Amino acid sequence: MCAGMKTHTAPPRRRPSPWSLALLPAALALPLLGGALCGDTAPKNAQELVQEQACVANLEKGDLDAAETRCEICLEYNERNAECLNNLGLVWFYRGDDARARSYFIKAIRENNDFAQPRSNMGALEFKALNFKEAVKFFELAVEIDPRFAQGRYNLALSWLRIGQQQLARKEDPSEAFKNAEIHYRRIFELFPTMAKAYHDMGQIMAWRAEVVAKTEKQKREFTQDAEQYFVRCLDIDSTYAYCHMNLAHLQLATGRDDEALFHYIQCLALDQNEPTCATELKIAYARSQLASAALKKYMDQLVENPGYGQGHYGFCLALFDKQLVDMAVTECENALKLDGTICLAHYQLATHYKNVQENELAIENCRGLIRCAGESKHQSEVADCKAIVQALEVK
């Protein structure tokens, strides 16, 4: 086995089911460039290696014509170079010629039966064609060759998840497929603990169990809590993962935590303004939320209609601070500044927060941000406060 191989909707009248919208797209890990071969100790001609590396570099840049030329030159030096055969297959994969890509992946495997990448790439072809059971076979072979093959392992788990989703659509029992998927996701957690998309997918499985498998309210509650923990872990790793925001918000909406759900729907739409589920369910959460005070309703209404509106995020920030939802408030003030750097008072809110929690450097940074933003004519009271904060904290 290789070890450590490197690879490059009207709103519903009842609360939505935690599972009804939880099965959402997860992306297949892309086909892989050729890497070192297990047991491949034969020396390579220096120019062969130069062309092989240039082929990889051009693939990584997306220059398929140059990659093709370099791989072909590589094969002139050595027609049995498995890495160049695999990478030439990738050129045709990205051009959409699956038959030609397949022929090169097969050639690469014939040259070295212990080459994990082309087997995984064959699986990617089957996955692309929605032949998930066939994809499983290839990904299993890739992982057998290299148990620490991250992309192959993830694609194997995802293929089992997709098989289960197909069975659900046909009203068949997906339990076995989801169980197989879980096995590999749990292995991923041990081998690759920062793979956010794996936690997202496991959250989907747990949400399905909460809705379909649970026999008692206690079991349902436990599965729902498990699902939420996976989505939270996903966001701990990657706060820009829109689907984790969406699925977490969906669970929170289903369990009556409308304020929290509103926050995550807004984060989802800030990342993907065209996501239909977040756009629809955001309005449900907003209608039930306790955050929409009369003073802030204008901002909140604008934010619901346009998640990219910076002043809306600032208004939401104030509402969250007022409700003592501090971590979410900080995120929203930061979002406001990212979207519109002229919202000077967002700096002030952040500065006073960080001063109160004794994060002095961040307090100074945001006070200086307010001073620069406001100049001499705006927000004079807040600027004076910030100047005093900077002076006091710098002395410390």
Secondary structure, 3 states (H helix, E strand, C coil): CCCCCCCCCCCCCCCCCCCCCCCCCCCCCCCCCCCCCCCCCCCCCHHHHHHHHHHHHHHHHCCHHHHHHHHHHHHHHCCCCHHHHHHHHHHHHHCCCHHHHHHHHHHHHHHCCCCHHHHHHHHHHHHHCCCHHHHHHHHHHHHHHCCCCHHHHHHHHHHHHHHHHHHHHCCCCCHHHHHHHHHHHHHHHHHCCCCHHHHHHHHHHHHHHHHHHCCCHHHHHHHHHHHHHHHHHHHHHCCCCHHHHHHHHHHHHHCCCHHHHHHHHHHHHHHCCCCHHHHHHHHHHHHHCCCCCHHHHHHHHHHHHCCCCHHHHHHHHHHHHHCCCHHHHHHHHHHHHHHCCCCHHHHHHHHHHHHHCCCHHHHHHHHHHHHHHHCCCCCHHHHHHHHHHHHHHHHC
